[in-house]
Amino acid sequence: MATTSKYCFRCVSCGKTIDGFGQWLSCGRQCPKCGKDRIETVYHDYSGLKSLIYSKECRVNTIWRYFDWLPLENQNSTVSCGEGDISVERWKFLEEYAASLNINCQVWVYRNDENCATGTFKDAGASLAASVLKEYNIENYVVASTGNVANAFAFYMSKAGISLYAFVPENALAMNSAGVSYYGQRVFRVLGDYAKAKKMAREFADKHGFLITGGNTDPLRVEAKRTMVFDWLRNMPEFPTVYLQALSGGTGPVAIEKAIRETEDLGLLCKLPRFLMVQPDGCAPMADAWAKAKARSFPEGWQNDYPVYNNPDTKIPTLATGNPATYPVIGELVNRSGGDIFSFDESKCEDVARAVAFETLAGIGPASSVALGGFFVALKNSLIKNGDVVMINIGEGLNRAPEFLKSLTYTEQKVSRTDECELIDRKKLQRELWNKINLM
């Protein structure tokens, strides 16, 4: 194994060792032995990681507290804006709801909506990507995105002085186009779906010789996102037995599984949680593929049997990945964890968001509402059990979705005379909100 840096890459397919980003980029981001493009980062020394995780003293409260276990050589190359310094909160009102269904569990949320840059869980990966590109003097970068990746990368690339070219599908929210453009970066709104946006992004990158993101298994995204496992170990009395998130491409499960493998030899008491992955019913190709495989008892080759939905009809474009190319990887991880992939009725997102805001004052966006809605579905389908410690990944806040915010208005009363103004009964309102949750 190479020893020229603190880390190296290992080809997932053939095991070939690649000496960091320099060699990886010079090989066109393909394994020089087998030509495959999926790699995993390996660090030469994990000995100090455990003491760092449990240290009460740390000068850096971002993902960069884990600098020695991120693939960046020069600390001066770091491009950061407070990403990762977010809350791990216990939401007792969800535990009380579960108890009403005779399920006693802990429920925690990882508040990625509190990230300082763009308020999504994409900020961590964008920070690492911008830092590595800065270290290697890369001046141009290309991404295809349903919205949040483009916004996060636009922010951090601008901070690093790197030009970004973001390809978004036709149905991308106006807010997401603006979130790229107002940093002075180029956004291309492709007349087509996300699959076409990815195709055009690749063609554009090849034409100009620009570097393009490696997608959901890109080490830049995986390495950054896996630091959430270290945060859970640092902030929670027990490690999650269930992990729940809204699913588009699925970097989260890949990152979590890698972090757990890395900590196995450190004596840390954590094991793979059951992955419960939730998709909006307007674009649920992985959920549909999973349901088919599950009904057939997961026959040989089930991982490669998935539908492709062109131009999916969904109200949540940030989750609109109609061609689930990562399903073979995600499906295998979910299956190994004893988890499940299922859909949530996206027409119920407003009801979920209103209930959460009433109980916590947290304003969650539509994709986060899918994740929270998935929690209620999981309870009623016995996917969460007594004694479970549930972690729900909150991916975005209302600042990312102003149109969704407008749809949450439900107590407004139009009046022309003072005697028309009715008093509000908040206890009654609370009951009405939860009655809608009960009907899901």
MOVENKA-V845926 format. One record per run of one state. SS is the DSSP state (H for helix, E for strand, C for the rest). FROM is the first residue (numbers start at 1). TO is the last residue. If there is no record, write none. Layout:
BEGIN
ss | from | to
SS | FROM | TO
SS | FROM | TO
END
This chain:
BEGIN
ss | from | to
C | 1 | 6
E | 7 | 11
C | 12 | 16
E | 17 | 18
C | 19 | 19
H | 20 | 26
C | 27 | 38
E | 39 | 43
C | 44 | 48
H | 49 | 53
C | 54 | 62
H | 63 | 69
C | 70 | 74
H | 75 | 77
C | 78 | 87
E | 88 | 90
C | 91 | 91
H | 92 | 100
C | 101 | 105
E | 106 | 111
H | 112 | 114
C | 115 | 119
E | 120 | 120
C | 121 | 122
H | 123 | 135
C | 136 | 139
E | 140 | 145
C | 146 | 147
H | 148 | 160
C | 161 | 162
E | 163 | 168
C | 169 | 173
H | 174 | 181
C | 182 | 185
E | 186 | 189
C | 190 | 193
H | 194 | 208
C | 209 | 210
E | 211 | 212
C | 213 | 214
H | 215 | 217
C | 218 | 218
H | 219 | 225
C | 226 | 226
H | 227 | 235
C | 236 | 241
E | 242 | 246
C | 247 | 250
H | 251 | 266
C | 267 | 273
E | 274 | 280
C | 281 | 284
H | 285 | 295
C | 296 | 301
H | 302 | 304
C | 305 | 307
E | 308 | 308
C | 309 | 316
H | 317 | 319
C | 320 | 322
E | 323 | 323
C | 324 | 326
H | 327 | 337
C | 338 | 339
E | 340 | 344
C | 345 | 345
H | 346 | 360
C | 361 | 363
E | 364 | 364
C | 365 | 365
H | 366 | 380
C | 381 | 388
E | 389 | 394
C | 395 | 395
E | 396 | 397
H | 398 | 400
C | 401 | 401
H | 402 | 407
C | 408 | 417
H | 418 | 420
C | 421 | 425
H | 426 | 438
C | 439 | 440
END
